């Protein structure tokens, strides 16, 4: 890990200084770029512009379509494309098609978009890694951006733009170093962090050469520097997309393995030998009392076993079908007790899916431990409703309850249901309970969209 960070820091430093070193070396040696290279630069710029436009389009589509994507990367991609459009290399492309960029205006906008790239990357890091940047730093950064931009404009005619540029560059690099240190200390320096840092340093490298040229601190033609840096940036984006595809494929395989493992655990958890034994014993006693009751109980039992076996081949089912499974289970349990369980249904929403047999562990927990059938007003309530753009599914009782400190993580059924809701639906589960007041399980399900309430992966 230590060597990885040292290597990344060395690469970032090289990205910042390599272009300048080459340009200054050419200047000192009085070398000139070949005519062939100058001729090919417009073609390279055109290709880079097309690829940057595609990257912007990909980022916008990802932000809209992919859950978990953020607009921060869109801002970075747009700022990069606009920055490159204002570069000296791109000006040659526009000259070829009859468009003319007034150089002083292009220089100002180049610096504006350079600042935009830096700020958008910092903003992205703050959003993704939460390094706890104090508001004072944000205000100071905004003030320095405004001050250096105004100074850049005022000093343009005197070719002294390098003064405000290096002022901003020095401050932002120090801020970047502090930010990187914070992220590393939090142990959040992942692949995305290093790739984005490389993009940032490449932009620093390109802008340094650009400012040195426009300030006439170096006299050699700097054609081709910005396009080379932009191709490096494009390469980084391609690597990010390629690894994203690989990671997505791997996660899909891992997801399938997790689901299959959970299915096996569900079957082991639900079809318990002692449950089957107790059910058959109850059914036998019912046949001795009343044949019709025995027939009804054996029908409930067979339906219960069938729903458990079907769980091995099904991920998500309609909520109404899961309610049927729950009702069947409760009726089967009620055959074992003289005093029946009172179950209240308060269902406002039904057009959504849930993992098959995912609610039974919570109902089973209430039947086993709530003791609601021991009191006159005892009940178990199952409700569903919409709130705040999501569907809330609740299983509650007014029974014995428990203190959270007394809970032992031994309930495989509840643990499995929680995991299946998380993996299959990205849903969260809150369990609240208090002794003598009862228990409430709240399942937060994101409201289905774009497919009529039916998730793409649902199987009925």
C-alpha positions in Angstrom: 0.0 0.0 0.0 2.8 2.4 0.9 4.6 1.7 -2.4 1.4 2.2 -4.4 0.9 5.6 -2.9 4.6 6.6 -3.5 4.3 5.5 -7.1 1.1 7.4 -7.6 2.7 10.6 -6.1 5.7 10.2 -8.4 3.4 9.8 -11.5 1.4 12.9 -10.4 4.6 14.9 -10.1 5.8 13.7 -13.6 2.5 14.6 -15.2 2.7 18.2 -13.8 6.4 18.9 -14.8 7.1 16.7 -17.9 5.5 19.0 -20.5 7.3 22.1 -19.0 10.7 20.3 -18.9 10.3 19.3 -22.6 9.2 22.8 -23.6 12.0 24.5 -21.7 14.6 22.0 -23.1 13.4 22.7 -26.6 13.6 26.4 -25.9 17.2 26.2 -24.6 18.3 24.0 -27.5 16.6 26.2 -30.1 14.8 23.2 -31.5 11.7 23.4 -33.6 9.0 20.8 -34.0 8.8 19.0 -37.3 6.4 20.1 -40.0 4.9 16.7 -40.0 4.0 16.9 -36.4 2.5 20.3 -36.8 0.4 19.0 -39.7 -0.9 16.1 -37.7 -1.9 18.2 -34.6 -5.2 19.4 -36.1 -6.2 15.8 -36.8 -5.3 14.7 -33.3 -7.2 17.7 -31.9 -10.3 16.7 -33.9 -10.1 13.2 -32.7 -9.6 14.3 -29.1 -12.6 16.7 -29.3 -14.8 13.9 -30.7 -13.7 11.6 -27.9 -14.2 14.2 -25.2 -17.7 14.9 -26.5 -18.4 11.1 -26.3 -17.1 11.1 -22.8 -19.4 14.0 -21.8 -22.3 12.1 -23.4 -21.5 8.9 -21.6 -21.3 10.8 -18.3 -24.6 12.5 -18.8 -26.3 9.2 -19.7 -24.7 7.4 -16.8 -25.8 10.2 -14.4 -29.4 9.8 -15.7 -29.7 6.1 -16.1 -27.3 4.5 -13.6 -28.3 4.4 -10.0 -25.5 5.7 -7.8 -24.0 7.8 -10.5 -23.4 11.5 -9.7 -23.4 14.7 -11.7 -20.0 15.6 -10.3 -18.2 13.6 -13.0 -20.4 15.3 -15.7 -19.1 18.7 -14.4 -15.5 17.4 -14.7 -16.0 16.0 -18.2 -17.7 19.2 -19.5 -15.0 21.5 -17.9 -12.3 19.4 -19.6 -13.9 19.6 -23.0 -14.4 23.4 -22.7 -10.9 23.8 -21.5 -9.5 21.9 -24.5 -11.7 23.9 -26.9 -9.9 27.1 -25.7 -6.4 25.7 -26.1 -3.9 26.8 -28.8 -4.0 23.4 -30.5 -7.8 23.5 -30.9 -7.6 27.0 -32.4 -5.8 25.6 -35.4 -8.8 23.2 -36.0 -11.3 26.1 -35.9 -9.1 28.1 -38.2 -9.3 25.3 -40.8 -13.1 25.5 -40.8 -13.2 29.3 -40.9 -13.9 30.0 -37.2 -11.7 32.4 -35.4 -11.0 32.6 -31.6 -9.8 35.9 -30.5 -6.5 34.8 -28.7 -6.9 37.1 -25.6 -10.5 35.9 -25.1 -9.4 32.3 -25.5 -6.6 32.8 -22.9 -9.1 34.1 -20.4 -11.6 31.3 -21.0 -8.8 28.8 -20.8 -7.9 30.0 -17.3 -11.6 30.1 -16.3 -12.2 26.4 -17.4 -8.9 25.4 -15.8 -10.2 26.8 -12.5 -13.5 25.0 -13.1 -11.7 21.7 -13.5 -9.8 22.1 -10.3 -12.9 23.1 -8.3 -15.1 20.4 -9.8 -12.5 17.7 -8.9 -12.2 19.1 -5.3 -16.0 19.1 -5.1 -16.1 15.5 -6.4 -13.6 14.4 -3.8 -15.5 16.2 -1.0 -18.7 14.5 -2.1 -17.2 11.0 -2.5 -14.8 10.8 0.3 -16.1 13.4 2.8 -12.7 14.6 4.1 -14.4 17.2 6.2 -13.4 20.4 4.4 -14.2 23.4 6.6 -16.4 26.2 5.2 -13.5 28.6 5.7 -11.5 26.7 3.1 -14.3 26.8 0.6 -14.7 30.6 1.0 -10.9 31.1 0.8 -10.8 29.0 -2.4 -13.6 30.9 -4.0 -11.9 34.2 -3.1 -8.6 33.1 -4.6 -10.3 31.9 -7.8 -12.0 35.3 -8.2 -8.8 37.3 -7.3 -6.5 35.3 -9.6 -9.0 35.5 -12.5 -9.4 39.2 -12.2 -5.6 39.6 -12.0 -5.2 37.3 -15.0 -7.4 39.6 -17.1 -5.8 42.8 -15.9 -2.2 41.6 -16.5 -3.0 40.1 -19.9 -1.6 43.0 -22.0 1.6 43.0 -20.0 2.1 39.3 -20.5 2.2 38.8 -16.7 -0.5 36.2 -16.5 1.9 33.7 -15.1 1.8 35.6 -11.8 -1.9 35.0 -11.0 -1.7 31.6 -12.6 1.2 30.4 -10.4 -0.5 32.0 -7.4 -3.7 29.9 -8.0 -1.7 26.8 -9.0 0.5 27.0 -5.8 -2.6 27.4 -3.6 -4.6 24.7 -5.3 -1.7 22.2 -5.3 -1.2 22.8 -1.6 -4.9 22.3 -1.1 -4.8 19.2 -3.3 -1.9 17.8 -1.2 -3.8 18.4 2.0 -7.0 16.8 0.6 -5.0 13.8 -0.6 -3.4 13.4 2.8 -6.9 13.5 4.5 -8.3 10.9 2.1 -5.3 8.6 2.6 -5.5 8.9 6.4 -9.2 8.0 6.1 -8.0 4.9 4.0 -10.4 5.9 1.2 -7.8 6.3 -1.5 -9.3 3.9 -4.0 -8.9 3.5 -7.8 -11.3 6.4 -8.6 -9.3 8.7 -6.4 -6.0 8.0 -8.1 -7.4 8.1 -11.6 -9.1 11.4 -11.0 -5.9 12.7 -9.4 -4.0 11.8 -12.6 -6.5 13.8 -14.7 -6.1 16.8 -12.4 -2.3 16.7 -12.6 -2.4 16.3 -16.4 -4.5 19.5 -16.6 -1.9 21.3 -14.4 0.8 20.1 -16.7 -1.0 21.3 -19.9 -1.8 24.7 -18.3 1.7 25.4 -17.2 3.0 25.0 -20.7 0.1 27.1 -22.1 0.8 30.0 -19.6 4.6 29.9 -20.1 4.0 30.2 -23.9 1.4 33.0 -23.7 3.5 34.9 -21.2 6.5 34.6 -23.6 8.7 33.0 -20.9 9.5 30.4 -23.5 9.7 31.2 -27.2 9.5 27.7 -28.7 6.3 26.7 -30.5 4.2 24.8 -27.9 1.9 23.1 -30.5 0.8 19.6 -29.5 1.3 19.8 -25.8 -2.3 20.2 -24.8 -3.5 17.5 -27.2 -1.0 15.0 -25.8 -2.2 15.8 -22.3 -5.8 15.5 -23.4 -5.1 12.1 -24.9 -3.7 11.0 -21.6 -6.9 12.2 -19.9 -9.0 10.3 -22.5 -6.9 7.2 -21.8 -7.7 7.5 -18.1 -11.4 7.7 -18.8 -11.2 4.7 -21.1 -9.4 2.7 -18.3 -12.1 3.8 -15.8 -14.9 2.7 -18.1 -13.2 -0.6 -18.9 -12.6 -1.5 -15.3 -16.2 -0.4 -14.5 -17.5 -3.0 -17.0 -15.2 -5.7 -15.6 -16.3 -4.8 -12.0 -19.9 -4.8 -13.0 -19.6 -8.2 -14.6 -17.8 -9.5 -11.5 -20.4 -8.0 -9.2 -23.2 -9.7 -11.2 -21.4 -13.0 -10.7 -20.9 -12.3 -7.0 -24.5 -11.2 -6.7 -25.7 -14.5 -8.3 -23.5 -16.5 -5.9 -24.8 -14.5 -2.9 -28.5 -15.0 -3.9 -28.0 -18.7 -4.5 -26.3 -19.0 -1.1 -29.1 -17.2 0.6 -31.7 -19.4 -1.2 -30.0 -22.5 0.2 -30.0 -20.9 3.7 -33.6 -20.0 3.4 -34.6 -23.5 2.6 -32.6 -24.8 5.5 -34.1 -22.2 7.7 -37.7 -22.4 6.6 -38.1 -26.2 6.1 -37.1 -27.1 9.7 -37.4 -30.7 10.8 -39.0 -29.7 14.1 -41.5 -27.5 12.2 -42.5 -30.3 10.0 -42.8 -32.7 13.0 -44.9 -30.3 15.0 -47.2 -29.6 12.0 -47.7 -33.2 11.2 -48.4 -33.9 14.9 -51.0 -31.1 14.9 -52.6 -32.4 11.7 -52.8 -35.9 13.1 -54.6 -34.7 16.2 -57.0 -32.6 14.1 -57.9 -35.6 12.1 -58.9 -37.4 15.3 -61.2 -34.4 16.1 -62.6 -33.4 12.8 -61.8 -34.7 9.3 -62.6 -31.4 7.6 -60.2 -29.5 9.9 -57.6 -32.1 9.2 -58.1 -31.8 5.5 -57.8 -28.0 5.8 -54.6 -28.3 7.8 -53.0 -30.7 5.4 -53.9 -28.4 2.5 -52.2 -25.4 4.4 -49.2 -27.5 5.1 -48.7 -28.7 1.5 -49.1 -25.1 0.2 -46.5 -24.0 2.8 -44.0 -26.6 1.6 -44.7 -25.8 -2.0 -44.0 -22.1 -1.5 -40.7 -22.9 0.3 -39.6 -25.2 -2.5 -40.5 -22.6 -5.2 -38.3 -20.1 -3.4 -35.3 -21.9 -4.8 -36.2 -20.8 -8.3 -37.7 -17.4 -7.7 -36.1 -14.1 -6.6 -38.9 -11.5 -6.5 -42.7 -12.0 -6.4 -45.6 -9.6 -6.3 -46.4 -8.4 -2.8 -49.9 -9.8 -3.0 -48.5 -13.2 -3.6 -46.2 -12.9 -0.6 -49.3 -11.8 1.5 -50.9 -15.1 0.5 -47.8 -17.0 1.7 -48.0 -15.1 5.0 -51.7 -15.8 5.4 -51.2 -19.4 4.7 -48.4 -19.6 7.3 -50.5 -17.8 10.0 -53.4 -20.1 9.4 -51.1 -23.1 9.7 -49.7 -21.8 13.0 -53.2 -21.0 14.3 -54.1 -24.7 14.0 -51.5 -25.4 16.8 -53.0 -22.9 19.4 -56.2 -22.9 21.2 -56.2 -19.1 21.3 -55.6 -17.8 17.8 -53.4 -14.9 16.6 -55.2 -11.8 15.5 -53.7 -10.4 12.3 -54.7 -7.0 11.0 -54.0 -6.0 7.3 -53.7 -2.3 6.5 -52.7 -2.4 2.9 -52.7 0.8 0.8 -50.1 -0.2 -1.8 -49.7 -3.5 -3.5 -48.1 -2.7 -6.9 -44.5 -3.7 -5.9 -42.4 -6.8 -5.6 -40.6 -8.3 -2.6 -38.1 -11.2 -2.2 -40.0 -14.5 -1.9 -40.7 -15.6 1.7 -38.9 -12.6 3.0 -41.6 -11.4 5.4 -42.2 -14.8 7.1 -39.2 -14.5 9.5 -40.6 -11.3 10.9 -44.1 -12.7 11.3 -42.7 -15.9 12.7 -40.7 -13.9 15.2 -43.9 -12.1 16.4 -45.8 -15.4 16.7 -43.0 -17.0 18.7 -42.0 -14.2 21.1 -44.6 -11.4 21.1 -47.2 -13.4 23.1 -50.0 -11.3 21.6 -52.4 -14.2 21.7 -52.2 -14.1 25.5 -54.0 -10.8 25.8 -57.5 -9.7 24.7 -56.3 -6.8 22.6 -53.2 -8.5 21.2 -52.5 -8.3 17.5 -50.0 -8.5 14.7 -50.4 -5.8 12.0 -49.1 -5.9 8.4 -49.3 -2.6 6.6 -48.0 -0.9 3.4 -48.1 2.7 2.3 -46.2 5.4 0.4 -44.2 8.1 2.1 -41.5 10.4 1.0 -41.1 8.8 -2.5 -40.7 5.3 -1.1 -42.9 2.4 -0.1 -42.9 1.5 3.6 -43.8 -2.0 4.6 -44.4 -2.6 8.3 -44.9 -5.7 10.5 -45.8 -4.6 14.0 -47.3 -6.1 17.2 -48.3 -4.8 20.7 -46.8 -7.8 22.5 -43.9 -8.4 24.9 -41.2 -6.6 23.0 -37.5 -6.6 23.9 -34.6 -4.3 24.7 -32.0 -3.9 21.9 -29.2 -4.7 24.3 -30.7 -8.1 24.9 -30.7 -9.0 21.2 -28.4 -11.8 20.1 -27.5 -12.0 16.4 -28.7 -15.6 16.2 -31.8 -15.3 14.0 -30.7 -16.6 10.6 -34.2 -16.0 9.1 -34.2 -12.2 9.9 -30.6 -11.9 8.9 -31.3 -13.6 5.5 -34.4 -11.5 4.9 -32.4 -8.3 5.6 -29.6 -9.4 3.2 -32.1 -10.4 0.4 -33.9 -7.1 0.6 -30.5 -5.3 0.4 -29.1 -7.4 -2.5 -32.3 -7.7 -4.6 -33.9 -4.4 -3.9 -31.4 -2.1 -2.3 -34.0 -1.8 0.6 -33.2 -1.1 4.2 -34.9 -2.5 7.3 -35.3 -0.8 10.7 -36.3 -2.9 13.8 -37.6 -1.0 16.8 -38.8 -2.7 20.0 -39.4 -2.0 23.7 -40.3 -4.3 26.5 -44.0 -4.2 27.2 -44.8 -2.0 24.2 -44.2 -4.3 21.2 -42.0 -4.5 18.1 -42.2 -2.7 14.8 -40.2 -3.8 11.7 -40.1 -1.1 8.9 -38.9 -2.0 5.4 -37.9 1.0 3.2 -38.4 0.1 -0.4 -37.5 2.4 -3.2 -40.6 3.2 -5.3 -40.5 1.2 -8.6 -40.4 3.3 -11.8 -40.2 2.9 -15.6 -41.6 -0.6 -15.6 -45.0 -0.4 -14.1 -43.9 -1.5 -10.6 -42.3 -4.6 -11.8 -38.5 -4.9 -11.4 -36.6 -6.1 -14.4 -35.3 -9.1 -12.4 -38.6 -10.2 -11.0 -39.8 -13.7 -11.7 -43.4 -14.7 -11.1 
